[in-house]
Amino acid sequence: MSFILGKKIRMSQIWKDEKIIPVTVVEAKPNTITCMRTTARDGYEAVQVRLGRTKKEFRNGKNATFASESFKEGAEVTVEAFKEGDIIRVAGISKGKGFQGVVRRHGFAGGPKTHGQKNRLRAPGSIGNTTPQRVIPGRRMAGHMGVDRITVKNLQVVGVDKDKNILLVKGAVPGARGGILEISKK
């Protein structure tokens, strides 16, 4: 069992080998297997797990590290599937930042403070060409930022507390506190 749904609790740090290691504390309560997808019935193999009201399907594709034959509906997936030193990938929804301008969203430099540029310091500048007389699709402009699915690969499990259902993951993971994370072995 190499996957689990968890909830991001907080960032912290631990001492290990005379070094401080930044960790993310993830609470991974036991997940219930709610559905088994089979090749004969659905055309692919997958295991669907549930944490509270959240459901996620982990497919048995070319990069999968589990065999769906070892699971049954109603069984539970716990943090015991992971051990210290495992390399994992964590996916989650990034923090929402609302409507942002081009300087924050895309790193534009803005215009000069002088030479008649009143109130144009953080403006995007020209947005179109003369020839097509329209704005080309894909033009970087102001807009909604954040709330995207982000996957961070090659993270390491530095601690597992089976009694409290806690995983300590080295480094930062996407999302705000309380956000749902998908954790799977590489």
N, C-alpha and C positions, 0 to 999 in steps of 0.2 A: 504494500500500500504506500504509494509515493506521492500522494496529493491530499490536500485538506483545505477547507475554508477557515479563515481566522478573522479576528477583529484587531485592528491596530489600537494599542493601549497608549503607549507613550514612547519617547526616546529616553535612553539612559546611558550609563557607561559602567563597565566592569573592569576589574584588574585581573590580568592574566599574564604570567611570565614577566612580571615587572613592567608591564605596559598597560596603558589605558585603552580599552577598545570601545568605540561607540556602538551601541546596540539599539535595536528597536524591539520593544516588548510586544509580542503578539499573543493574544489569547485565542487558542484554538480548541474550543469545546468539541466533544465528540460529534462528528457529522454522521447523519443517518443516510444510508443508501436508499434512495426512493425509487429508482428506475434503472433497469438494465437494458441497454440497446444492443441488439444482436444483428449480425450480418444478414441472417435469413429474413428477419422481420423488417428491419429498418434500413439495411444497406450499409451499415457501418457498425463498429463496436464502440461502446462508450459506457461509462458509469456516471449516473447522476447522483450528486450528494446534496444534502440540505443542511444549512445552519440557520436555525430559526425559520424565517420566512424566505431566506435567500437560497436559490437553487443554482447549481452550476454543473455543467456536463463536462467531464474529462474524457476526451476521445482516445482511443487506442490506435493512434496513427503511426507514421513512420518514426517519429521521435518519442513515442510513448515508452515509459519504463515500467509498465504494469501489464499483467494479463487479466482480462476481464473474467476469465473462468474462475478465478479465485474469490470472486465476490458473489454475494447473494443479497436480494432485496431485504431490507430491514436490519442488515448488519451495520456496525458502526466503524468509522475510521477515526483513530485517535492520534495524539502526538507521538505515540510509541512508534509510529511509522518512520520517524526521523530520529537521527542520533547526532551527537556532536561531531562536527567536521563535514557533514553533508553539504554538497553544493546544490543550491536551489535557485529557482526563479520565482519572483513574486510579481503578481499583476494586481493593479488596483486603479481606482479612479482618482485623478489628481485633484488638488484643491481648486475650487472655482475662484476666479479673480474678477469676474464681471466684465463690463465693457471697458476696454483699454485702448489708448491711442497707439500710434505707430512707434513712438519712442520706446515705450515699455514692451509692447507686444513683439516688435520686430527688431528693436535696437537701432532705429534710425537716429541720425545725429541731430536733426532739426536744422533750422536756418540760423544765420548770424544774428547777433543782438543789435548790430548797427546797420548802417546803410539803408535806412528807411523801412526796416522790418518791424513795424509795430504790431504786437500781438500775434506774431507768426513764428515764435521761437520753436515750438514743438509741432508745427504743422508738417504734413507729409511732402508738400511741394507739388510739382506737376504729376498728374496721374494718367495722362493719355498721350497719344501720338496725333499727328496731323492727318496721316493717311487713313487709318481705319475709322476715325471719328467716333470712337467708342472706347470704353475701358476694356482692356484685354482680360479675359478670365484668368484668375490666379494672381492678380495684382495684390501685393501686400498692402493692406489698409487697416484702419482701426476696426475693432470688432470684439466679439466675445472671446475670452481667454480662459483656459483651464477646463476642468470637467472632461478630461480626455482619458482614455484607457492607456495606462503606462505599464510596461513590463520591464523590470530590472532583472538582468540575468547575472549569474555567477556570484550570488550572495552566499554566505557561509553561515551555517547554524553553529553558534558558539555555546548554546546551552539549551537543555530540555528539562522542564519540570513536569513530570508526569502526574504528580498529585494535584497541581494547580492548573494543568492544561496550558502551560506557557511555553512558547518558543522564543529564544533570544536569537535575533538575526543580526549579523554584523553589518553595520551601515544603515543607511536610510532606505525606507520603502515609500512608495507613492501613497498619497491620500492624507486626509485629516484624521485626527483621533476619532476612533469609533467607526472608521471606514472598513468595509469588507475587503479582505485580501484573498487571492487565490495563490496558494503555495504548492509548488510541485517540484519534485526532484528533477535535476537536469538529465 
